[in-house]
Amino acid sequence: MNIQAPRGTRDLEGDLIARFQRLESVARRLFAVYGYEEIRTPMFEADELFTRSVGEVTDIVSKEMYAFTDRKGRKLALRPEGTASVARAFIEHGWASRGRTKLWYAGPMFRYERPQGGRYRQFFQVGVELLGVGTAAADLETIDLAARLLEELGIPARLRLNHLGCGECKSAYGAAVQAFFAARQEALCPDCRDRLRKNPLRVLDCKVETCRAAATGAPAIALCATCAAAETAVTAGLAQFGLEYDVDRRLVRGLDYYTGVVYEMTSAALGAQDAVLGGGRYDNLIEELGGPKTPAVGFAAGLDRLAQLLPETAAPAARRPWFYVIGLGAETQAPAAATTRLLRRVAISRGREEWVEADLQARSLKASLRRADKLAAEYAIIIGENEVVSGAATLRAMRTGAQAPLAILGRSPEEAAAAIETACGKLAAERV
Ligand code: HAM
């Protein structure tokens, strides 16, 4: 049997890779404008990093982690997300002394989930983390960046917001949720009965239908005065930005490290997996991992889902060659290859990504031109034996069929660039 890509993974190619490239380039540009620097962390880390940050009782760690032991018995895991790795790097490199650290990352994440539309076992995220600042202004900066990203991409999405409180509010809330579900244990799935003991908030994000039904009427979090003021500072900022949002008191996010503001952006155009982006504040994580107390906030967006939503017009147009070089007959192969090489140097020195393609196949002129046409090349460069003797190739504008000599064989890139300018200009003038 032929070997196939593992379940829940796929090859990104063709239109899909063009979409990913577009997403990444827009994200990269925005992250630079907002002052974030790139970090590339390892794709696998100590298993314990995720157990201690994302949380032992979360689905991500308890059910979905690709954990393994290496040849020396080290317990490792493929990263299910990026925040824990950034926190680990922050502590490892002693970045607390820098005051503030603003980082972005992009790359594959791994979760052993049941694959379905928009849900993969290897999926891609871009994310940002702002470490060392605990203000509402920092929360607002990341939310604004998240919203701007979707706007630049032309993807409408709804912002949902909640506040999980400080450590105290959150644990009081956990106790209230525990008391609420204690009376409804029969309705809960076996996992949730376990969660209820160990980590009651996780019952609120269980996807099982009976658990969702049992959660109707669950208490909303009661925020202390400081947390309430922190939330108001964020919502006031959003109002000033003109960003619409819904407060969703049921939004608890599936990772344990959150404290304070949490948010998600969802798209109505997606099915059950409607979250395109999620994030929030995690002021205790660095300390819990052994670093100095460091407030932090960030988000990550799912590229697989964004790629699905990217409007047709925003996807990059298919690339077409600038030149398609055709050598006619065996004797022209070397000069044709040298000319292709020369044209590529010209393209590179022009600082653009113009594509220069060679026929490579020594077939008939007709077949080669058909291929040039199929690729929608702008020009064909034809080199037959006469051209080799004269030193001038034949330049053909593919759209009109107009031809002109182009004296570039054996020339320097500068001379070739000048000759191309003149000959292409001449063909363009003939067209009018
Ligand atoms: P998350 O909500 O687990 O947050 O993931 C963020 C986004 O990744 C989701 O909104 C979704 O678009 C995408 N995603 C998650 N799982 C899958 C999957 N199996 N297939 C396809 N896409 C998926 C985090 O990962 C946090 N680290 C975000 C964060 C950064 N919080 C603070 N800083």
Residues whose N, C-alpha, C, O or C-beta is under 5 A from the ligand:
A	BS01	HAM	E81 G82 T83 R111 E113 G118 R119 Y120 F123 G127 V128 A275 V276 L277 G278 G279 G280 G298 F299 A300 A301 G302 D304 R305
